[in-house]
Amino acid sequence: MRAKAAKLIKWGAIVLGVVLLTVLVLRAYDSQRGPPLELWHTHVPHELTAAEIAKSDWVKYVAAEQRILDEVRDEVTDKLEAEADAYWASRR
């Protein structure tokens, strides 16, 4: 009886492992079928490190955050607006 239970648990674990692996493979495949990432997905602004934040006061922190916002505006928002303008101009 004990051997049957151990065998059943072993096969159950194998089936569960195969099911989980299949779900993982299908999810990975499905994630690659979508459209490519847009600019706002891929841009990583230059932020302060934890050590720099620890050494900073409030004024330095706010200035660093403003630099990040300016960088995102220059590298993402302005480029997206230019792309959108070009897109809508081509539709006229």
Secondary structure, DSSP 8 states (H G I E B T S, - for coil): -HHHHHHHHHHHHHHHHHHHHHHHHHHHHHHHSS----HHHH-------HHHHHH--HHHHHHHHHHHHHHHIIIIIHHHHHHHHHHHHHT-
